[in-house]
Amino acid sequence: MKKFYKAMFYRFMFVGTCALSLYIIACGNTTHTNTVSDVNGVKSVEAIHIVTEYKKATAEEVIPVIPVNTMEEAAQYGPTNPVSFVGQMTAYKSNCAGCTGKVSCPPRQDVRNGNIYYNDAVYGTVRIMAADPHIPCGTIVKITNLTFTPEPVIGIVLDRGGLIKGNIMDFLIGENEDMNLVGRQRNVSYEVVRWGW
């Protein structure tokens, strides 16, 4: 009798394992087409379309980008729609007056070692920026109409600044880079492609 129960137990385990394996294979057998996007030298399989984070339904649905004039409007529409605005860009270094060498947003990355990039799980390697407090930490922004590059730049808001209020963003640059490379640029186009983390 013991042999019978032992044989049944092993048979049950074998059938259960096979069923579980087939279930896992079936669940993972979905068709999903990804392409590689190259934005500012950043290759990311997830950065397929610039408004990926706002896509909630079908691939045919396009969520409109809402142009805003103030950061209050950006905070109003940003959680549900991509927003765009025109503003200024300045630059700062980790050793600036009042700077601690670490960005103010979690994970409070130390940037004193010249690390002006952040490795985002979705958008890959992106530039660190400071922004108005209305724009939450972790926000991903596509930046165009820059004088120092014809290509779009993808940045992440990981810092704040006492003078960074309204439609202005502060671009973190390396200790050995020339501040005049960025200077104070006007008519810079910003498009929020992910609102916060």
Secondary structure, DSSP 8 states (H G I E B T S, - for coil): -HHHHHHHHHHHHHHHHHHHHHHHHHHT--------EEETTEEESS-SSTTGGG--S-TT-----EE-SSHHHHHHHTTTS-EEEEEEEEEE-TTSTT--SB-SSTT--B-TTS--EEEETTTEEEEEEE--TTS-TT-EEEEES-SS-SS-EEEEEEE--TT--SSEEEEE--TTS-GGGT-SEEEEEEEEEE---
